[in-house]
Amino acid sequence: MEPVDAHVAQARRTTATVLKHWSLPETPAEDARLVVSELVSNAIIHGSGDVRLRLRHDEHQLRIRVTDDSTAPARRRRASAAGLGGRGLHLVACLSLRWGVADGGRTTYAVIPTLTEAPPCRRTTQSSTEPTC
């Protein structure tokens, strides 16, 4: 898709349609729509060239990959209390089992649990090494 803001909503709608077709439960589907919104937004704002979205699903996980032509990898930033940005990748980290960058910085990915695993911020007990949200 071309890197325009209106395509964030289109990516979210397309994701919702695909996940409904795959009969994904509502909670992981909601998480996935938010993660797609954040990753596509980041690619449009901070990346370059067209943005590509890929979804893959198996019985336990949904893998989301967003690719653009920029080689600058996505990085979490500290958001100021008054700032409007800097929270997207924190949300992605909280909703995902894991996230990261690949393809020399061109792809940002997230893995969403679909059945049995909960992301670190949704578990009822957390070890001291897991992130808190």
Salt bridges, closest charged atoms under 4 A:
GLU26 OE2 - ARG33 NH2 2.95
ASP31 OD1 - ARG122 NH2 2.99
ASP58 OD2 - ARG63 NH1 3.36
GLU59 OE2 - HIS60 NE2 3.36
ASP69 OD1 - ARG52 NH2 3.43
ASP103 OD2 - ARG65 NH2 3.00
GLU130 OE2 - ARG123 NH1 2.87
